[in-house]
Amino acid sequence: MASNLQTLYMWEKIASVCKTKAPTELKQEWALIEMTVYVETSLWESNIGAVLRSVGRTEPQISPVFDSLKSNGEVLARGALGSMSCNAVDKDRAVRVMVSDPAFNDAREFVLSKHQSR
């Protein structure tokens, strides 16, 4: 679970940078990836938080877990971004990670519902 969340934090950061760094024709796709990965991340945080609370952890004990995973994900993102141009190949790689996550279907439904309500 924690490994999935750390990977999602990494891709959320990458997508955030790539939505401005990418060629114009890919900016919107990177923004959609960022939004979807953010929702996936939120779903994982909720699930992991519930598991930790069920074994007696309190919020002051849970927050550092997420902070550490997010920090590690951002470090990994910085390393990955050094070799990325945010082109179509990089976008396709991000999409593969995004859709392989177990929370993807729920995240996709949420993002689609928000997008359609605009």
BELFENDA-V74299 format. One line per field, one symbol per residue. psi: psi as a letter, one per 30 degrees, with the letter a starting at -180 (. if undefined). A space follows every 50 residues. Layout:
psi = ???
//
This chain:
psi = eeeeeeeeeefeeeeeefffflkeffeeeeeeeeeeeeeeeeeeeeeeee eeefggkleffeefeeeeeeeeeeeeeeeeffgkghaeeeeeeeeeeeff kfgeeeeeeeeeeeeff.
//
